[in-house]
Amino acid sequence: MQHPTLFKELLGPCLLLALALLTLHHSPRLVQALAGQAVNAGCHQGGHTMMEAQQ
């Protein structure tokens, strides 16, 4: 039994990532939906700085 090379193991996930990024790049509605989800989830809510987050 032959072991797959690292290149072959990483090829599938890299192609999937490239497809996801291309889809996101060409779909402004999807970007808006994901941005809205991030704001609703508490991410990107401003009002704090990096120094405040570290304290």
BALOBA-1460 file (C-alpha; in Angstrom, 3 decimals):
// residues 55
<rec num="1" residu="m" x="0.000" y="0.000" z="0.000"/>
<rec num="2" residu="q" x="1.414" y="3.317" z="-1.075"/>
<rec num="3" residu="h" x="1.211" y="6.331" z="1.233"/>
<rec num="4" residu="p" x="-0.106" y="9.544" z="-0.342"/>
<rec num="5" residu="t" x="2.318" y="12.407" z="-0.541"/>
<rec num="6" residu="l" x="1.815" y="15.611" z="1.402"/>
<rec num="7" residu="f" x="1.021" y="17.413" z="-1.849"/>
<rec num="8" residu="k" x="-1.814" y="15.034" z="-2.645"/>
<rec num="9" residu="e" x="-3.172" y="15.296" z="0.893"/>
<rec num="10" residu="l" x="-3.227" y="19.094" z="0.776"/>
<rec num="11" residu="l" x="-4.542" y="19.422" z="-2.776"/>
<rec num="12" residu="g" x="-8.188" y="18.699" z="-1.906"/>
<rec num="13" residu="p" x="-8.522" y="21.182" z="0.984"/>
<rec num="14" residu="c" x="-6.641" y="23.851" z="-1.001"/>
<rec num="15" residu="l" x="-8.959" y="23.447" z="-3.993"/>
<rec num="16" residu="l" x="-11.971" y="23.637" z="-1.685"/>
<rec num="17" residu="l" x="-10.607" y="26.815" z="-0.087"/>
<rec num="18" residu="a" x="-9.931" y="28.369" z="-3.500"/>
<rec num="19" residu="l" x="-13.465" y="27.561" z="-4.634"/>
<rec num="20" residu="a" x="-14.941" y="29.057" z="-1.448"/>
<rec num="21" residu="l" x="-12.857" y="32.238" z="-1.794"/>
<rec num="22" residu="l" x="-13.766" y="32.665" z="-5.463"/>
<rec num="23" residu="t" x="-17.435" y="32.222" z="-4.638"/>
<rec num="24" residu="l" x="-17.185" y="34.781" z="-1.849"/>
<rec num="25" residu="h" x="-15.277" y="37.204" z="-4.077"/>
<rec num="26" residu="h" x="-17.949" y="37.110" z="-6.787"/>
<rec num="27" residu="s" x="-20.987" y="37.267" z="-4.496"/>
<rec num="28" residu="p" x="-21.518" y="40.662" z="-2.801"/>
<rec num="29" residu="r" x="-24.796" y="39.447" z="-1.278"/>
<rec num="30" residu="l" x="-22.959" y="36.610" z="0.434"/>
<rec num="31" residu="v" x="-20.337" y="39.047" z="1.773"/>
<rec num="32" residu="q" x="-23.104" y="41.259" z="3.180"/>
<rec num="33" residu="a" x="-24.831" y="38.269" z="4.782"/>
<rec num="34" residu="l" x="-21.611" y="37.066" z="6.424"/>
<rec num="35" residu="a" x="-20.778" y="40.590" z="7.620"/>
<rec num="36" residu="g" x="-24.220" y="40.884" z="9.149"/>
<rec num="37" residu="q" x="-23.768" y="37.557" z="10.924"/>
<rec num="38" residu="a" x="-20.395" y="38.704" z="12.300"/>
<rec num="39" residu="v" x="-21.908" y="41.892" z="13.711"/>
<rec num="40" residu="n" x="-24.855" y="40.003" z="15.202"/>
<rec num="41" residu="a" x="-22.515" y="37.455" z="16.773"/>
<rec num="42" residu="g" x="-20.615" y="40.193" z="18.623"/>
<rec num="43" residu="c" x="-17.587" y="40.424" z="16.375"/>
<rec num="44" residu="h" x="-16.662" y="43.805" z="14.887"/>
<rec num="45" residu="q" x="-18.658" y="45.810" z="17.389"/>
<rec num="46" residu="g" x="-16.068" y="48.541" z="17.838"/>
<rec num="47" residu="g" x="-15.814" y="50.652" z="20.965"/>
<rec num="48" residu="h" x="-12.770" y="48.859" z="22.264"/>
<rec num="49" residu="t" x="-9.141" y="49.133" z="21.358"/>
<rec num="50" residu="m" x="-6.427" y="46.523" z="21.279"/>
<rec num="51" residu="m" x="-4.999" y="47.829" z="24.558"/>
<rec num="52" residu="e" x="-8.360" y="47.504" z="26.319"/>
<rec num="53" residu="a" x="-8.715" y="43.953" z="25.039"/>
<rec num="54" residu="q" x="-5.321" y="43.007" z="26.488"/>
<rec num="55" residu="q" x="-6.075" y="44.338" z="29.988"/>
